[in-house]
Amino acid sequence: MAADAGNRKEQQQQRQQQRQQREERELEEQEQRQQQQEQRELEEIRRSFTDIGVRVGSLFEPSQHTDNDNSNSAGQPALAAPAAAVQVQPPAKDRPAWVLAVVVVVACLLAGGGLGYLLHRPPAGTTRSATSSIVPQVQTAPEPPARVVAPPACLQAAQRGDELIDLFTRNIRDRRLSLALKAYTMASQACRKEASP
């Protein structure tokens, strides 16, 4: 009986060890799958940046590294380079890109100036001849400008409005504010009545 109990105990320990080994293997496999998934995602991101760099034609392309540069100091495995490297053709070698912009701006200015000259020039048949008679002009005295006078109620409304704004800017929120607001409202209504024809 003691032998049976010892055998059972050994079998239980072996089963437990096998279970632990299986769990460890499953954890390792899960970690490997996770690392592979992360690596696929990083490669996809790298490809998308490469595509953006090709479309935009800018510096979005990842730089080309040598095998020594791919090693990571943190001990993580280096990511593989994208399968297809896309070559971007540089702009014309003879002139920088800004030269084209300057040429377009100058052409637009010249075209606008030419059109302005043509549109404001009088036609050839409408010019005055030098022998036309001179007609004396009679100057009239300029009329004095009309003087605008605001009704007194409107001036009172403006003063009440200034007082109200002063209370608001000084952050006074007591009875003085409500009284000033009522006075402004009444002066504003009186101004409208006086100013309406």
HELIX and SHEET records of a PDB file:
HELIX    1   1 ALA A    2  VAL A   56  1                                  55    
HELIX    2   2 ASP A   67  ASN A   70  1                                   4    
HELIX    3   3 ALA A   97  HIS A  120  1                                  24    
HELIX    4   4 ALA A  124  THR A  126  5                                   3    
HELIX    5   5 PRO A  152  THR A  169  1                                  18    
HELIX    6   6 ARG A  175  ALA A  195  1                                  21    
END                                                                             
